[in-house]
Amino acid sequence: MAGFPSPFGGSDDEALFDDADEFVPEHIPAPGEFLDGHDVLTGDDHVRFHELTREVFEARTVYDMTFNYNLARLNLDTRHRSAGYRYAESADDDSVLRAEFTPTTPFCPQTHTLTIGSFRAWNGLSDRHDYDLVRVRADAMHHRSDAINDRLEELESQYLETGTLETDGDDDAAGPLGTGQGYGAAGRTSDAPF
């Protein structure tokens, strides 16, 4: 009996994903305001950095738990054509890469965790790429992008000042955005949009 492709990823649905060595602009998000005015990676440059991203995310276990796969795979998932990462070299410093994450929905509850995990992975394994700093932001389409991006800026400043990625744990255990709002029944927060 023929099976149905899983909406969450897995080995049975490889036809739903672009090849890792392909750059398919219509299957990835358009560059947003964080990348505006900077040298957006396209073609082989995008593919090379995204392959490195897959390796770094695998090493640091940056996984999208909704789809049960390495977050880098979202860029290749043809079911989510406007979601994933886009990259640009900073116009004023080519040792800095900007990475902008567009989630699958404006209310994606993982955006905070995924962007912080991405920041820590890229900068914690900086010996694997040619950038001194990878700056990360959530696309403005997310309903909490301002708060998420404020936290990412704090982490970036701390990293530049100390050279470490140490945290006080507020991004992991205290609830979304370090608000102290723990998770209630069924893993929902008290500020859930629905």
Residue pairs with C-beta under 8 A, 6 or more apart in sequence:
3 12
5 12
5 13
5 15
5 16
6 12
6 13
7 79
8 66
8 67
8 68
9 67
9 68
9 69
9 73
9 77
10 68
16 77
16 78
16 79
17 73
17 76
17 77
17 78
18 24
18 27
18 76
18 78
19 76
20 47
20 50
20 51
20 54
20 76
21 47
21 51
22 47
22 76
23 42
23 43
23 44
23 46
23 47
25 42
26 81
27 75
27 76
27 77
27 78
27 81
28 75
28 81
28 82
28 84
28 85
28 86
29 82
29 83
29 84
29 85
29 86
29 100
29 102
29 139
30 82
30 86
31 40
31 86
31 88
31 100
32 86
32 100
32 102
32 139
32 140
32 141
33 140
34 98
34 100
34 137
34 139
35 86
35 87
35 88
35 98
35 100
37 91
38 88
38 89
38 90
38 91
38 98
39 88
39 89
39 90
39 91
39 94
40 86
40 87
40 88
41 49
41 86
41 87
41 88
41 89
46 86
46 87
49 87
49 97
49 129
50 72
50 75
50 85
50 87
52 128
52 129
53 72
53 85
53 122
54 70
54 72
54 73
55 128
56 62
56 121
56 122
56 125
56 128
56 129
57 63
57 70
57 71
57 72
57 118
57 121
58 70
59 121
59 125
60 117
60 120
60 121
60 124
60 125
62 70
62 71
62 72
62 114
62 117
62 118
62 121
63 69
63 70
63 71
64 70
64 71
64 73
64 74
64 110
64 114
65 110
66 104
66 110
67 73
67 74
67 77
71 85
71 114
71 117
71 118
72 85
74 80
74 83
74 84
74 85
74 104
75 84
75 85
77 83
77 84
80 104
82 102
83 102
83 103
83 104
84 101
84 102
85 99
85 100
85 101
85 102
85 118
86 99
86 100
86 102
87 97
87 98
87 99
87 100
88 97
88 98
88 100
89 96
89 97
89 98
90 96
90 97
90 98
90 135
95 130
95 131
95 132
95 133
96 131
96 132
96 133
96 134
96 135
97 122
97 129
97 131
97 133
97 134
97 135
98 134
98 135
98 137
99 118
99 122
99 134
99 135
99 136
99 137
100 136
100 137
100 138
100 139
101 111
101 114
101 115
101 118
101 136
101 137
101 138
101 139
102 138
102 139
102 141
103 110
103 111
103 114
103 138
103 139
103 141
103 142
106 141
106 142
106 143
107 142
107 143
107 193
107 194
108 142
109 176
109 189
109 192
111 138
111 142
111 144
111 145
111 148
112 138
112 144
112 148
112 151
112 171
112 176
112 177
113 171
115 136
115 137
115 138
115 148
115 152
116 136
116 151
116 152
116 155
116 171
118 136
119 134
119 136
119 152
119 155
119 156
120 155
120 165
122 129
122 131
122 134
122 136
123 133
123 134
123 159
123 165
124 165
126 132
126 133
126 134
133 156
133 159
133 160
135 152
135 156
136 152
136 156
137 145
137 148
137 149
137 152
138 144
138 145
138 148
138 149
138 152
139 145
142 148
143 193
144 176
144 177
147 177
148 177
151 171
151 177
151 178
155 165
155 167
158 164
158 166
159 165
170 178
171 178
174 180
174 181
174 182
175 181
175 182
175 183
175 189
176 189
176 191
179 191
181 189
181 190
181 191
182 189
183 189
184 190
